[in-house]
Amino acid sequence: MNVYDLSKRQIAVVQRLTRIPRQLLDSYTYQNPAELVLGELCHQECFNVTRAAFFVDNPDFDCVRGIAGYDVQDHTDSHEACWIERDAFGLRMRCSSFNKLVRSLAPQSISRQEQREYALSALAEQLDFRVPAVTFFEMPHENKGLIVFERPEEDIAELEQLWEDACSLLAFCPLA
């Protein structure tokens, strides 16, 4: 991606993404920093994703673990409040029925299944996604990060590569 070919939308997203490492350092005592990162990625001024679920797939132990679920309906406050008022954001996350659902799910490893598409469809159905999309990314210890999300109504084709790269920021979050 050539920096001179970026659209204004791409530049705005990149600016938000470059702040995440510093915000994570400032949030090192937060109980589940993946929630903050997922909230940032989903924010309307970033990728504008209305619902997303973050899982870690561990093929060695044949399991998937739900880490965080973000639903925009549970977060009507301004974006900056999630980083500045982490405790209030965390409380909303703990009260969120979608986040609770994501964290309660523990299917078998999707990476190991021959019928991977079927397993992903079943997971998306449990989460009640209408038009699901999936992103996989590498994580430490040969784990796979998995985000199931609903695509925004707007066309994000120009942000597709940025989304895939940005999701890997979740690999730097300690798992809670």
C-alpha positions, 0 to 999 in steps of 0.5 A: 500500500503506497502512502500517496495512494491512500484515501482520506478515509484510509488515512483517518483509520490509520491515524486511529490505529497508530494510537492503539499501542500507546492507549494499550500501554496506558491501559495495562491494568485494565482487566481485558484489554482486548475489549478496548481494542475491539471497541476501537476497531468497531468504532464508527470513525474506524471500521464502523462495524456494528457487531464483532466477536473475538475468539482464540482458536487453539488447535493443539487443545482442540478448543475455541475460547470467546474473549470479547464481544462488541455490540454497538447498541451497548455502547452509545457513549462517545468513543474517547470515553472507552479509553478514558473511562475504562472502568465504565466501559468495562462495566458496560462490557460485563453487562452486555448480553452479546459479550456474555454470549461470546465469552460463554461459547467454547466450541471445538477448534475450527482450524482442525475441522474438515468442514470449516465453513460449516463450523463457522456458519454454526458459530455465526448462527449462535451469535445471531449474525445476519450477514457474517464475515470472518477474519483469521490472524496468527497469534502467539503459540500457534493459536489463531485469532478469529473475528466473526463480524457483521460487515458495515452497510457501507462498502469497506473494500478499500479498508479490507487490508487495513482491517485484516492487519488491524485485527492482529493488534488483538494478538498483543492483548493478554487474554482474560 
